[in-house]
């Protein structure tokens, strides 16, 4: 989430790195994972009438798992 914007979510490779680190983040699965999470979070906001900072993280994680999302640390 951008720090100074409300209701804006970003997915993919929204980072600034040097050339050395770019080799570590160039793989596609990270883009798929963040894209799915952003889509589900946006749907939850629309359903619940909350802004993006009000999304219950545990509920988001549960919905992603129910959809078959990859959450290795949850």
mmCIF file of the N, C-alpha and C atoms, coordinates in Angstrom:
data_MODEL
# 
_entry.id   MODEL 
# 
loop_
_atom_site.group_PDB 
_atom_site.id 
_atom_site.type_symbol 
_atom_site.label_atom_id 
_atom_site.label_alt_id 
_atom_site.label_comp_id 
_atom_site.label_asym_id 
_atom_site.label_entity_id 
_atom_site.label_seq_id 
_atom_site.pdbx_PDB_ins_code 
_atom_site.Cartn_x 
_atom_site.Cartn_y 
_atom_site.Cartn_z 
_atom_site.occupancy 
_atom_site.B_iso_or_equiv 
_atom_site.pdbx_formal_charge 
_atom_site.auth_seq_id 
_atom_site.auth_comp_id 
_atom_site.auth_asym_id 
_atom_site.auth_atom_id 
_atom_site.pdbx_PDB_model_num 
ATOM 1   N N  . UNK A 1 1  ? 0.836   -1.173  0.000   1.00 0.00 ? 1  UNK A N  1 
ATOM 2   C CA . UNK A 1 1  ? 0.000   0.000   0.000   1.00 0.00 ? 1  UNK A CA 1 
ATOM 3   C C  . UNK A 1 1  ? 0.881   1.235   0.000   1.00 0.00 ? 1  UNK A C  1 
ATOM 4   N N  . UNK A 1 2  ? 0.627   2.139   -0.898  1.00 0.00 ? 2  UNK A N  1 
ATOM 5   C CA . UNK A 1 2  ? 1.371   3.394   -0.862  1.00 0.00 ? 2  UNK A CA 1 
ATOM 6   C C  . UNK A 1 2  ? 1.102   4.141   0.449   1.00 0.00 ? 2  UNK A C  1 
ATOM 7   N N  . UNK A 1 3  ? 2.130   4.693   1.041   1.00 0.00 ? 3  UNK A N  1 
ATOM 8   C CA . UNK A 1 3  ? 2.011   5.322   2.355   1.00 0.00 ? 3  UNK A CA 1 
ATOM 9   C C  . UNK A 1 3  ? 1.106   6.542   2.367   1.00 0.00 ? 3  UNK A C  1 
ATOM 10  N N  . UNK A 1 4  ? 1.119   7.343   1.329   1.00 0.00 ? 4  UNK A N  1 
ATOM 11  C CA . UNK A 1 4  ? 0.393   8.610   1.373   1.00 0.00 ? 4  UNK A CA 1 
ATOM 12  C C  . UNK A 1 4  ? -0.887  8.615   0.547   1.00 0.00 ? 4  UNK A C  1 
ATOM 13  N N  . UNK A 1 5  ? -1.311  7.457   0.072   1.00 0.00 ? 5  UNK A N  1 
ATOM 14  C CA . UNK A 1 5  ? -2.532  7.370   -0.720  1.00 0.00 ? 5  UNK A CA 1 
ATOM 15  C C  . UNK A 1 5  ? -3.530  6.455   -0.037  1.00 0.00 ? 5  UNK A C  1 
ATOM 16  N N  . UNK A 1 6  ? -4.794  6.773   -0.177  1.00 0.00 ? 6  UNK A N  1 
ATOM 17  C CA . UNK A 1 6  ? -5.853  5.952   0.386   1.00 0.00 ? 6  UNK A CA 1 
ATOM 18  C C  . UNK A 1 6  ? -6.539  5.192   -0.736  1.00 0.00 ? 6  UNK A C  1 
ATOM 19  N N  . UNK A 1 7  ? -6.889  3.951   -0.463  1.00 0.00 ? 7  UNK A N  1 
ATOM 20  C CA . UNK A 1 7  ? -7.610  3.092   -1.408  1.00 0.00 ? 7  UNK A CA 1 
ATOM 21  C C  . UNK A 1 7  ? -6.854  2.841   -2.701  1.00 0.00 ? 7  UNK A C  1 
ATOM 22  N N  . UNK A 1 8  ? -5.540  2.763   -2.604  1.00 0.00 ? 8  UNK A N  1 
ATOM 23  C CA . UNK A 1 8  ? -4.706  2.409   -3.747  1.00 0.00 ? 8  UNK A CA 1 
ATOM 24  C C  . UNK A 1 8  ? -3.889  1.186   -3.339  1.00 0.00 ? 8  UNK A C  1 
ATOM 25  N N  . UNK A 1 9  ? -4.004  0.126   -4.122  1.00 0.00 ? 9  UNK A N  1 
ATOM 26  C CA . UNK A 1 9  ? -3.241  -1.093  -3.890  1.00 0.00 ? 9  UNK A CA 1 
ATOM 27  C C  . UNK A 1 9  ? -2.340  -1.318  -5.092  1.00 0.00 ? 9  UNK A C  1 
ATOM 28  N N  . UNK A 1 10 ? -1.173  -1.869  -4.858  1.00 0.00 ? 10 UNK A N  1 
ATOM 29  C CA . UNK A 1 10 ? -0.234  -2.140  -5.944  1.00 0.00 ? 10 UNK A CA 1 
ATOM 30  C C  . UNK A 1 10 ? 0.196   -3.596  -5.884  1.00 0.00 ? 10 UNK A C  1 
ATOM 31  N N  . UNK A 1 11 ? 0.434   -4.174  -7.044  1.00 0.00 ? 11 UNK A N  1 
ATOM 32  C CA . UNK A 1 11 ? 0.841   -5.577  -7.118  1.00 0.00 ? 11 UNK A CA 1 
ATOM 33  C C  . UNK A 1 11 ? 1.996   -5.712  -8.095  1.00 0.00 ? 11 UNK A C  1 
ATOM 34  N N  . UNK A 1 12 ? 2.680   -6.820  -8.014  1.00 0.00 ? 12 UNK A N  1 
ATOM 35  C CA . UNK A 1 12 ? 3.779   -7.071  -8.945  1.00 0.00 ? 12 UNK A CA 1 
ATOM 36  C C  . UNK A 1 12 ? 5.098   -6.652  -8.353  1.00 0.00 ? 12 UNK A C  1 
ATOM 37  N N  . UNK A 1 13 ? 5.891   -6.002  -9.153  1.00 0.00 ? 13 UNK A N  1 
ATOM 38  C CA . UNK A 1 13 ? 7.231   -5.579  -8.725  1.00 0.00 ? 13 UNK A CA 1 
ATOM 39  C C  . UNK A 1 13 ? 7.250   -4.079  -8.434  1.00 0.00 ? 13 UNK A C  1 
ATOM 40  N N  . UNK A 1 14 ? 6.570   -3.706  -7.407  1.00 0.00 ? 14 UNK A N  1 
ATOM 41  C CA . UNK A 1 14 ? 6.467   -2.292  -7.047  1.00 0.00 ? 14 UNK A CA 1 
ATOM 42  C C  . UNK A 1 14 ? 7.558   -1.946  -6.046  1.00 0.00 ? 14 UNK A C  1 
ATOM 43  N N  . UNK A 1 15 ? 8.791   -2.066  -6.491  1.00 0.00 ? 15 UNK A N  1 
ATOM 44  C CA . UNK A 1 15 ? 9.940   -1.828  -5.625  1.00 0.00 ? 15 UNK A CA 1 
ATOM 45  C C  . UNK A 1 15 ? 11.008  -1.071  -6.394  1.00 0.00 ? 15 UNK A C  1 
ATOM 46  N N  . UNK A 1 16 ? 11.908  -0.508  -5.670  1.00 0.00 ? 16 UNK A N  1 
ATOM 47  C CA . UNK A 1 16 ? 13.068  0.139   -6.261  1.00 0.00 ? 16 UNK A CA 1 
ATOM 48  C C  . UNK A 1 16 ? 14.302  -0.614  -5.766  1.00 0.00 ? 16 UNK A C  1 
ATOM 49  N N  . UNK A 1 17 ? 15.105  -1.119  -6.692  1.00 0.00 ? 17 UNK A N  1 
ATOM 50  C CA . UNK A 1 17 ? 16.285  -1.895  -6.300  1.00 0.00 ? 17 UNK A CA 1 
ATOM 51  C C  . UNK A 1 17 ? 17.465  -1.542  -7.185  1.00 0.00 ? 17 UNK A C  1 
ATOM 52  N N  . UNK A 1 18 ? 18.618  -1.999  -6.766  1.00 0.00 ? 18 UNK A N  1 
ATOM 53  C CA . UNK A 1 18 ? 19.780  -1.878  -7.636  1.00 0.00 ? 18 UNK A CA 1 
ATOM 54  C C  . UNK A 1 18 ? 19.821  -3.089  -8.581  1.00 0.00 ? 18 UNK A C  1 
ATOM 55  N N  . UNK A 1 19 ? 20.730  -3.073  -9.512  1.00 0.00 ? 19 UNK A N  1 
ATOM 56  C CA . UNK A 1 19 ? 20.797  -4.114  -10.528 1.00 0.00 ? 19 UNK A CA 1 
ATOM 57  C C  . UNK A 1 19 ? 21.035  -5.503  -9.926  1.00 0.00 ? 19 UNK A C  1 
ATOM 58  N N  . UNK A 1 20 ? 21.821  -5.563  -8.878  1.00 0.00 ? 20 UNK A N  1 
ATOM 59  C CA . UNK A 1 20 ? 22.133  -6.835  -8.226  1.00 0.00 ? 20 UNK A CA 1 
ATOM 60  C C  . UNK A 1 20 ? 20.858  -7.495  -7.670  1.00 0.00 ? 20 UNK A C  1 
ATOM 61  N N  . UNK A 1 21 ? 20.031  -6.725  -7.016  1.00 0.00 ? 21 UNK A N  1 
ATOM 62  C CA . UNK A 1 21 ? 18.811  -7.266  -6.411  1.00 0.00 ? 21 UNK A CA 1 
ATOM 63  C C  . UNK A 1 21 ? 17.738  -7.590  -7.444  1.00 0.00 ? 21 UNK A C  1 
ATOM 64  N N  . UNK A 1 22 ? 17.770  -6.966  -8.588  1.00 0.00 ? 22 UNK A N  1 
ATOM 65  C CA . UNK A 1 22 ? 16.741  -7.217  -9.598  1.00 0.00 ? 22 UNK A CA 1 
ATOM 66  C C  . UNK A 1 22 ? 16.718  -8.675  -10.033 1.00 0.00 ? 22 UNK A C  1 
ATOM 67  N N  . UNK A 1 23 ? 17.855  -9.350  -9.997  1.00 0.00 ? 23 UNK A N  1 
ATOM 68  C CA . UNK A 1 23 ? 17.875  -10.758 -10.387 1.00 0.00 ? 23 UNK A CA 1 
ATOM 69  C C  . UNK A 1 23 ? 17.058  -11.613 -9.423  1.00 0.00 ? 23 UNK A C  1 
ATOM 70  N N  . UNK A 1 24 ? 16.948  -11.197 -8.180  1.00 0.00 ? 24 UNK A N  1 
ATOM 71  C CA . UNK A 1 24 ? 16.186  -11.957 -7.191  1.00 0.00 ? 24 UNK A CA 1 
ATOM 72  C C  . UNK A 1 24 ? 14.683  -11.746 -7.320  1.00 0.00 ? 24 UNK A C  1 
ATOM 73  N N  . UNK A 1 25 ? 14.259  -10.615 -7.849  1.00 0.00 ? 25 UNK A N  1 
ATOM 74  C CA . UNK A 1 25 ? 12.830  -10.317 -7.900  1.00 0.00 ? 25 UNK A CA 1 
ATOM 75  C C  . UNK A 1 25 ? 12.234  -10.441 -9.291  1.00 0.00 ? 25 UNK A C  1 
ATOM 76  N N  . UNK A 1 26 ? 12.994  -10.951 -10.234 1.00 0.00 ? 26 UNK A N  1 
ATOM 77  C CA . UNK A 1 26 ? 12.501  -10.999 -11.603 1.00 0.00 ? 26 UNK A CA 1 
ATOM 78  C C  . UNK A 1 26 ? 11.556  -12.155 -11.887 1.00 0.00 ? 26 UNK A C  1 
ATOM 79  N N  . UNK A 1 27 ? 11.409  -13.081 -10.956 1.00 0.00 ? 27 UNK A N  1 
ATOM 80  C CA . UNK A 1 27 ? 10.567  -14.243 -11.182 1.00 0.00 ? 27 UNK A CA 1 
ATOM 81  C C  . UNK A 1 27 ? 9.078   -13.869 -11.121 1.00 0.00 ? 27 UNK A C  1 
ATOM 82  N N  . UNK A 1 28 ? 8.255   -14.579 -11.854 1.00 0.00 ? 28 UNK A N  1 
ATOM 83  C CA . UNK A 1 28 ? 6.840   -14.242 -11.998 1.00 0.00 ? 28 UNK A CA 1 
ATOM 84  C C  . UNK A 1 28 ? 5.931   -14.646 -10.828 1.00 0.00 ? 28 UNK A C  1 
ATOM 85  N N  . UNK A 1 29 ? 6.191   -15.738 -10.099 1.00 0.00 ? 29 UNK A N  1 
ATOM 86  C CA . UNK A 1 29 ? 5.229   -16.132 -9.059  1.00 0.00 ? 29 UNK A CA 1 
ATOM 87  C C  . UNK A 1 29 ? 4.897   -15.026 -8.064  1.00 0.00 ? 29 UNK A C  1 
ATOM 88  N N  . UNK A 1 30 ? 5.860   -14.206 -7.715  1.00 0.00 ? 30 UNK A N  1 
ATOM 89  C CA . UNK A 1 30 ? 5.576   -13.100 -6.803  1.00 0.00 ? 30 UNK A CA 1 
ATOM 90  C C  . UNK A 1 30 ? 4.536   -12.146 -7.356  1.00 0.00 ? 30 UNK A C  1 
ATOM 91  N N  . UNK A 1 31 ? 4.551   -11.947 -8.657  1.00 0.00 ? 31 UNK A N  1 
ATOM 92  C CA . UNK A 1 31 ? 3.559   -11.081 -9.301  1.00 0.00 ? 31 UNK A CA 1 
ATOM 93  C C  . UNK A 1 31 ? 2.177   -11.709 -9.247  1.00 0.00 ? 31 UNK A C  1 
ATOM 94  N N  . UNK A 1 32 ? 2.112   -13.016 -9.485  1.00 0.00 ? 32 UNK A N  1 
ATOM 95  C CA . UNK A 1 32 ? 0.822   -13.708 -9.425  1.00 0.00 ? 32 UNK A CA 1 
ATOM 96  C C  . UNK A 1 32 ? 0.242   -13.658 -8.024  1.00 0.00 ? 32 UNK A C  1 
ATOM 97  N N  . UNK A 1 33 ? 1.088   -13.913 -7.040  1.00 0.00 ? 33 UNK A N  1 
ATOM 98  C CA . UNK A 1 33 ? 0.635   -13.968 -5.653  1.00 0.00 ? 33 UNK A CA 1 
ATOM 99  C C  . UNK A 1 33 ? 0.113   -12.604 -5.199  1.00 0.00 ? 33 UNK A C  1 
ATOM 100 N N  . UNK A 1 34 ? 0.871   -11.551 -5.464  1.00 0.00 ? 34 UNK A N  1 
ATOM 101 C CA . UNK A 1 34 ? 0.420   -10.228 -5.020  1.00 0.00 ? 34 UNK A CA 1 
ATOM 102 C C  . UNK A 1 34 ? -0.803  -9.776  -5.813  1.00 0.00 ? 34 UNK A C  1 
ATOM 103 N N  . UNK A 1 35 ? -0.879  -10.138 -7.077  1.00 0.00 ? 35 UNK A N  1 
ATOM 104 C CA . UNK A 1 35 ? -2.045  -9.782  -7.880  1.00 0.00 ? 35 UNK A CA 1 
ATOM 105 C C  . UNK A 1 35 ? -3.315  -10.422 -7.354  1.00 0.00 ? 35 UNK A C  1 
ATOM 106 N N  . UNK A 1 36 ? -3.242  -11.694 -6.991  1.00 0.00 ? 36 UNK A N  1 
ATOM 107 C CA . UNK A 1 36 ? -4.401  -12.383 -6.437  1.00 0.00 ? 36 UNK A CA 1 
ATOM 108 C C  . UNK A 1 36 ? -4.803  -11.756 -5.102  1.00 0.00 ? 36 UNK A C  1 
ATOM 109 N N  . UNK A 1 37 ? -3.831  -11.460 -4.264  1.00 0.00 ? 37 UNK A N  1 
ATOM 110 C CA . UNK A 1 37 ? -4.132  -10.862 -2.962  1.00 0.00 ? 37 UNK A CA 1 
ATOM 111 C C  . UNK A 1 37 ? -4.772  -9.485  -3.109  1.00 0.00 ? 37 UNK A C  1 
ATOM 112 N N  . UNK A 1 38 ? -4.288  -8.685  -4.044  1.00 0.00 ? 38 UNK A N  1 
ATOM 113 C CA . UNK A 1 38 ? -4.859  -7.355  -4.270  1.00 0.00 ? 38 UNK A CA 1 
ATOM 114 C C  . UNK A 1 38 ? -6.295  -7.464  -4.764  1.00 0.00 ? 38 UNK A C  1 
ATOM 115 N N  . UNK A 1 39 ? -6.533  -8.393  -5.675  1.00 0.00 ? 39 UNK A N  1 
ATOM 116 C CA . UNK A 1 39 ? -7.891  -8.576  -6.197  1.00 0.00 ? 39 UNK A CA 1 
ATOM 117 C C  . UNK A 1 39 ? -8.876  -8.990  -5.121  1.00 0.00 ? 39 UNK A C  1 
ATOM 118 N N  . UNK A 1 40 ? -8.476  -9.931  -4.276  1.00 0.00 ? 40 UNK A N  1 
ATOM 119 C CA . UNK A 1 40 ? -9.351  -10.383 -3.197  1.00 0.00 ? 40 UNK A CA 1 
ATOM 120 C C  . UNK A 1 40 ? -9.556  -9.259  -2.179  1.00 0.00 ? 40 UNK A C  1 
ATOM 121 N N  . UNK A 1 41 ? -8.510  -8.533  -1.853  1.00 0.00 ? 41 UNK A N  1 
ATOM 122 C CA . UNK A 1 41 ? -8.632  -7.413  -0.906  1.00 0.00 ? 41 UNK A CA 1 
ATOM 123 C C  . UNK A 1 41 ? -9.573  -6.340  -1.457  1.00 0.00 ? 41 UNK A C  1 
ATOM 124 N N  . UNK A 1 42 ? -9.471  -6.039  -2.735  1.00 0.00 ? 42 UNK A N  1 
ATOM 125 C CA . UNK A 1 42 ? -10.356 -5.041  -3.343  1.00 0.00 ? 42 UNK A CA 1 
ATOM 126 C C  . UNK A 1 42 ? -11.806 -5.518  -3.300  1.00 0.00 ? 42 UNK A C  1 
ATOM 127 N N  . UNK A 1 43 ? -12.032 -6.807  -3.571  1.00 0.00 ? 43 UNK A N  1 
ATOM 128 C CA . UNK A 1 43 ? -13.390 -7.352  -3.504  1.00 0.00 ? 43 UNK A CA 1 
ATOM 129 C C  . UNK A 1 43 ? -13.936 -7.263  -2.081  1.00 0.00 ? 43 UNK A C  1 
ATOM 130 N N  . UNK A 1 44 ? -13.094 -7.553  -1.101  1.00 0.00 ? 44 UNK A N  1 
ATOM 131 C CA . UNK A 1 44 ? -13.524 -7.452  0.291   1.00 0.00 ? 44 UNK A CA 1 
ATOM 132 C C  . UNK A 1 44 ? -13.899 -6.028  0.648   1.00 0.00 ? 44 UNK A C  1 
ATOM 133 N N  . UNK A 1 45 ? -13.122 -5.062  0.174   1.00 0.00 ? 45 UNK A N  1 
ATOM 134 C CA . UNK A 1 45 ? -13.435 -3.651  0.434   1.00 0.00 ? 45 UNK A CA 1 
ATOM 135 C C  . UNK A 1 45 ? -14.785 -3.279  -0.169  1.00 0.00 ? 45 UNK A C  1 
ATOM 136 N N  . UNK A 1 46 ? -15.033 -3.749  -1.378  1.00 0.00 ? 46 UNK A N  1 
ATOM 137 C CA . UNK A 1 46 ? -16.304 -3.452  -2.034  1.00 0.00 ? 46 UNK A CA 1 
ATOM 138 C C  . UNK A 1 46 ? -17.467 -4.094  -1.272  1.00 0.00 ? 46 UNK A C  1 
ATOM 139 N N  . UNK A 1 47 ? -17.287 -5.314  -0.806  1.00 0.00 ? 47 UNK A N  1 
ATOM 140 C CA . UNK A 1 47 ? -18.334 -6.016  -0.067  1.00 0.00 ? 47 UNK A CA 1 
ATOM 141 C C  . UNK A 1 47 ? -18.597 -5.393  1.298   1.00 0.00 ? 47 UNK A C  1 
ATOM 142 N N  . UNK A 1 48 ? -17.534 -5.009  1.984   1.00 0.00 ? 48 UNK A N  1 
ATOM 143 C CA . UNK A 1 48 ? -17.652 -4.557  3.369   1.00 0.00 ? 48 UNK A CA 1 
ATOM 144 C C  . UNK A 1 48 ? -17.735 -3.040  3.513   1.00 0.00 ? 48 UNK A C  1 
ATOM 145 N N  . UNK A 1 49 ? -17.511 -2.325  2.423   1.00 0.00 ? 49 UNK A N  1 
ATOM 146 C CA . UNK A 1 49 ? -17.572 -0.871  2.477   1.00 0.00 ? 49 UNK A CA 1 
ATOM 147 C C  . UNK A 1 49 ? -16.441 -0.242  3.277   1.00 0.00 ? 49 UNK A C  1 
ATOM 148 N N  . UNK A 1 50 ? -15.303 -0.909  3.333   1.00 0.00 ? 50 UNK A N  1 
ATOM 149 C CA . UNK A 1 50 ? -14.161 -0.361  4.069   1.00 0.00 ? 50 UNK A CA 1 
ATOM 150 C C  . UNK A 1 50 ? -13.121 0.165   3.085   1.00 0.00 ? 50 UNK A C  1 
ATOM 151 N N  . UNK A 1 51 ? -12.163 0.943   3.596   1.00 0.00 ? 51 UNK A N  1 
ATOM 152 C CA . UNK A 1 51 ? -11.073 1.347   2.713   1.00 0.00 ? 51 UNK A CA 1 
ATOM 153 C C  . UNK A 1 51 ? -9.979  0.274   2.784   1.00 0.00 ? 51 UNK A C  1 
ATOM 154 N N  . UNK A 1 52 ? -8.981  0.385   1.950   1.00 0.00 ? 52 UNK A N  1 
ATOM 155 C CA . UNK A 1 52 ? -7.983  -0.668  1.824   1.00 0.00 ? 52 UNK A CA 1 
ATOM 156 C C  . UNK A 1 52 ? -7.181  -0.891  3.100   1.00 0.00 ? 52 UNK A C  1 
ATOM 157 N N  . UNK A 1 53 ? -7.062  0.106   3.930   1.00 0.00 ? 53 UNK A N  1 
ATOM 158 C CA . UNK A 1 53 ? -6.322  -0.068  5.183   1.00 0.00 ? 53 UNK A CA 1 
ATOM 159 C C  . UNK A 1 53 ? -7.161  -0.761  6.248   1.00 0.00 ? 53 UNK A C  1 
ATOM 160 N N  . UNK A 1 54 ? -8.442  -0.944  5.983   1.00 0.00 ? 54 UNK A N  1 
ATOM 161 C CA . UNK A 1 54 ? -9.326  -1.593  6.948   1.00 0.00 ? 54 UNK A CA 1 
ATOM 162 C C  . UNK A 1 54 ? -9.597  -3.054  6.654   1.00 0.00 ? 54 UNK A C  1 
ATOM 163 N N  . UNK A 1 55 ? -8.908  -3.639  5.694   1.00 0.00 ? 55 UNK A N  1 
ATOM 164 C CA . UNK A 1 55 ? -9.117  -5.049  5.360   1.00 0.00 ? 55 UNK A CA 1 
ATOM 165 C C  . UNK A 1 55 ? -8.582  -5.920  6.499   1.00 0.00 ? 55 UNK A C  1 
ATOM 166 N N  . UNK A 1 56 ? -9.416  -6.776  7.062   1.00 0.00 ? 56 UNK A N  1 
ATOM 167 C CA . UNK A 1 56 ? -8.933  -7.690  8.112   1.00 0.00 ? 56 UNK A CA 1 
ATOM 168 C C  . UNK A 1 56 ? -7.959  -8.713  7.508   1.00 0.00 ? 56 UNK A C  1 
ATOM 169 N N  . UNK A 1 57 ? -6.710  -8.657  7.912   1.00 0.00 ? 57 UNK A N  1 
ATOM 170 C CA . UNK A 1 57 ? -5.666  -9.484  7.299   1.00 0.00 ? 57 UNK A CA 1 
ATOM 171 C C  . UNK A 1 57 ? -5.950  -10.971 7.473   1.00 0.00 ? 57 UNK A C  1 
ATOM 172 N N  . UNK A 1 58 ? -6.368  -11.387 8.650   1.00 0.00 ? 58 UNK A N  1 
ATOM 173 C CA . UNK A 1 58 ? -6.652  -12.815 8.879   1.00 0.00 ? 58 UNK A CA 1 
ATOM 174 C C  . UNK A 1 58 ? -7.767  -13.289 7.956   1.00 0.00 ? 58 UNK A C  1 
ATOM 175 N N  . UNK A 1 59 ? -8.768  -12.473 7.764   1.00 0.00 ? 59 UNK A N  1 
ATOM 176 C CA . UNK A 1 59 ? -9.877  -12.824 6.864   1.00 0.00 ? 59 UNK A CA 1 
ATOM 177 C C  . UNK A 1 59 ? -9.391  -12.891 5.411   1.00 0.00 ? 59 UNK A C  1 
ATOM 178 N N  . UNK A 1 60 ? -8.550  -11.964 5.023   1.00 0.00 ? 60 UNK A N  1 
ATOM 179 C CA . UNK A 1 60 ? -7.976  -11.974 3.676   1.00 0.00 ? 60 UNK A CA 1 
ATOM 180 C C  . UNK A 1 60 ? -7.158  -13.250 3.467   1.00 0.00 ? 60 UNK A C  1 
ATOM 181 N N  . UNK A 1 61 ? -6.336  -13.603 4.421   1.00 0.00 ? 61 UNK A N  1 
ATOM 182 C CA . UNK A 1 61 ? -5.525  -14.810 4.310   1.00 0.00 ? 61 UNK A CA 1 
ATOM 183 C C  . UNK A 1 61 ? -6.404  -16.058 4.206   1.00 0.00 ? 61 UNK A C  1 
ATOM 184 N N  . UNK A 1 62 ? -7.459  -16.098 4.994   1.00 0.00 ? 62 UNK A N  1 
ATOM 185 C CA . UNK A 1 62 ? -8.372  -17.231 4.955   1.00 0.00 ? 62 UNK A CA 1 
ATOM 186 C C  . UNK A 1 62 ? -9.033  -17.363 3.582   1.00 0.00 ? 62 UNK A C  1 
ATOM 187 N N  . UNK A 1 63 ? -9.479  -16.239 3.031   1.00 0.00 ? 63 UNK A N  1 
ATOM 188 C CA . UNK A 1 63 ? -10.115 -16.273 1.711   1.00 0.00 ? 63 UNK A CA 1 
ATOM 189 C C  . UNK A 1 63 ? -9.131  -16.687 0.628   1.00 0.00 ? 63 UNK A C  1 
ATOM 190 N N  . UNK A 1 64 ? -7.909  -16.213 0.726   1.00 0.00 ? 64 UNK A N  1 
ATOM 191 C CA . UNK A 1 64 ? -6.899  -16.611 -0.252  1.00 0.00 ? 64 UNK A CA 1 
ATOM 192 C C  . UNK A 1 64 ? -6.624  -18.113 -0.171  1.00 0.00 ? 64 UNK A C  1 
ATOM 193 N N  . UNK A 1 65 ? -6.529  -18.643 1.039   1.00 0.00 ? 65 UNK A N  1 
ATOM 194 C CA . UNK A 1 65 ? -6.309  -20.083 1.200   1.00 0.00 ? 65 UNK A CA 1 
ATOM 195 C C  . UNK A 1 65 ? -7.486  -20.875 0.642   1.00 0.00 ? 65 UNK A C  1 
ATOM 196 N N  . UNK A 1 66 ? -8.708  -20.393 0.894   1.00 0.00 ? 66 UNK A N  1 
ATOM 197 C CA . UNK A 1 66 ? -9.905  -21.072 0.372   1.00 0.00 ? 66 UNK A CA 1 
ATOM 198 C C  . UNK A 1 66 ? -9.904  -21.107 -1.158  1.00 0.00 ? 66 UNK A C  1 
ATOM 199 N N  . UNK A 1 67 ? -9.288  -20.104 -1.771  1.00 0.00 ? 67 UNK A N  1 
ATOM 200 C CA . UNK A 1 67 ? -9.206  -20.039 -3.228  1.00 0.00 ? 67 UNK A CA 1 
ATOM 201 C C  . UNK A 1 67 ? -7.999  -20.812 -3.767  1.00 0.00 ? 67 UNK A C  1 
ATOM 202 N N  . UNK A 1 68 ? -7.221  -21.391 -2.883  1.00 0.00 ? 68 UNK A N  1 
ATOM 203 C CA . UNK A 1 68 ? -6.043  -22.144 -3.310  1.00 0.00 ? 68 UNK A CA 1 
ATOM 204 C C  . UNK A 1 68 ? -4.803  -21.292 -3.431  1.00 0.00 ? 68 UNK A C  1 
ATOM 205 N N  . UNK A 1 69 ? -4.820  -20.094 -2.849  1.00 0.00 ? 69 UNK A N  1 
ATOM 206 C CA . UNK A 1 69 ? -3.682  -19.192 -2.898  1.00 0.00 ? 69 UNK A CA 1 
ATOM 207 C C  . UNK A 1 69 ? -2.480  -19.756 -2.155  1.00 0.00 ? 69 UNK A C  1 
ATOM 208 N N  . UNK A 1 70 ? -1.314  -19.349 -2.559  1.00 0.00 ? 70 UNK A N  1 
ATOM 209 C CA . UNK A 1 70 ? -0.068  -19.812 -1.946  1.00 0.00 ? 70 UNK A CA 1 
ATOM 210 C C  . UNK A 1 70 ? 0.337   -18.845 -0.848  1.00 0.00 ? 70 UNK A C  1 
ATOM 211 N N  . UNK A 1 71 ? 0.220   -19.276 0.392   1.00 0.00 ? 71 UNK A N  1 
ATOM 212 C CA . UNK A 1 71 ? 0.627   -18.484 1.556   1.00 0.00 ? 71 UNK A CA 1 
ATOM 213 C C  . UNK A 1 71 ? 1.529   -19.361 2.419   1.00 0.00 ? 71 UNK A C  1 
ATOM 214 N N  . UNK A 1 72 ? 2.809   -19.399 2.109   1.00 0.00 ? 72 UNK A N  1 
ATOM 215 C CA . UNK A 1 72 ? 3.702   -20.339 2.785   1.00 0.00 ? 72 UNK A CA 1 
ATOM 216 C C  . UNK A 1 72 ? 3.943   -20.036 4.261   1.00 0.00 ? 72 UNK A C  1 
ATOM 217 N N  . UNK A 1 73 ? 3.705   -18.820 4.698   1.00 0.00 ? 73 UNK A N  1 
ATOM 218 C CA . UNK A 1 73 ? 4.017   -18.452 6.084   1.00 0.00 ? 73 UNK A CA 1 
ATOM 219 C C  . UNK A 1 73 ? 2.781   -18.317 6.957   1.00 0.00 ? 73 UNK A C  1 
ATOM 220 N N  . UNK A 1 74 ? 1.645   -18.762 6.469   1.00 0.00 ? 74 UNK A N  1 
ATOM 221 C CA . UNK A 1 74 ? 0.399   -18.655 7.257   1.00 0.00 ? 74 UNK A CA 1 
ATOM 222 C C  . UNK A 1 74 ? -0.152  -20.013 7.602   1.00 0.00 ? 74 UNK A C  1 
# 
